[in-house]
Amino acid sequence: MVAALAVLAACGGQPPADTAGTGDMAADGGTLRTAWGDPDLQGTWETLERVPFERPPEFGDREFMTEAEAAERAGGTPLTTSGTPTTSLPEGEAGDIAESLAATDEARNAASTAVSDDLPGRAIVGNEYNAFWNAPINARQTSLRTSQIVDPPDGRLPAYTREALEMWDRREAERAHRGQGDSWEDRGLGERCISQPVGNAVFLRGYMSIMQAPGYVVINWFTPGDGVYRIVPLDGRPQLGDRIRQWYGDARGRWEGDTLVVETTNFNDGHAGETLPAHGGLFGTGHSHNYAGTGETLRMVERITRIDAESMEYRLTIDDPSVFVRPWTAVTVKHRDPGTFPEYEYVCHEHNYGMVNALTGARANEPESLAEAQRELNIRAPGTQQEWEQLREWEAAQGQD
């Protein structure tokens, strides 16, 4: 955060709270612009739609549902999706959703403090975060989009490569007969305060803040517990040499009309160091905390376009031939946060005492630690098996043995 603000100060920019992005679009109906003429993307943005990442099979290749289908799905627990065109929630429903989510949070917070004395870890599974970590709840919005993934056309994540799944199987084999805290290497990069995994960074959820200065854009992905600041130059400088690798890669930006395009390459291979995933499965299989590959062949392209004063489209393409059999693209619409969510500088503290406690607890009760590790493995295994089946189907369709 300090480095990001230093760039802004050096270039004459301001944090988003003090600049444009708080009012209407330009008087002529065009895109709101910064003082130096770039499209203004500044502010804190959040996803207000509950969007399925992958498309429900019943929609096939249909990118949008009908208004009648949306209304039918809103009759029970509303299925709200991301993208355009949009449709308004029935009068009063937005408030009902917010109240429901608030009640859910209250129940979760109460459960997280009701920890059993005999199984202290088991009681809080699914209730790990108390009220401090919960963002304020803003009214949800809906649209007719059937999934975030728009390419492949079926709206489904493409198959993993054999290389990626074999690597994952090796990871799981190395986990056998290990607890969740036999060593600090049993814990993820995030818990070790090294880096949040690539998989977490590209999730189309949570909050994003954007700051701008002449020649630079600063993008921050953040959710409670995560914080990733990237300083993106717009001056056309070349990418770093292939031998220079970084945790979050090397980002370069450019404007294509009113769309900010950010290409990021040169990720390092440190994500392969998560050989022993203590918890979390493959990206797209539910509870995901790990990246299936090393990151070395990952190319990420983001396209950010201001739609109006209160919303912007975020379009992400992941191209990693070592991990997926083909590139994929997903889209979400993010809305300006009304100022209810305070943005704090992300400071990782787990290694100060959390790591010591995790290792101490695992070693104090090794049978329970092994049982918990097996429980996590049992959760991951069906998703991994499903990915193998999807790959074999893809290989058969390609005429491969």
Secondary structure by P-SEA (a helix, b strand, c coil): caaaaaaaaaaccccccccccccccccccccccccccccccccbbbbcccccccccccccccccccaaaaaaaacccccccccccccccccaaaaaaaaaaaaaaaaaaaaaacccccccccccccccccccccccccbbbbcccccccccccccccccccaaaaaaaaaaaaaacccccccccccccccccccccccccccccccbbbbbbcccbbbbbbbcccbbbbbbbbccccccccccccccccbbbbbbcccbbbbbbcccccccccccccccccccccccccccccccccbbbbbbbbbccccbbbbbbbbbbcccccbbbbbbbbbbccccccccccccccccccaaaaaaaaaaacaaaaaaaaaaaaaaaaaaaaaaaaaaaaaaaaaccc
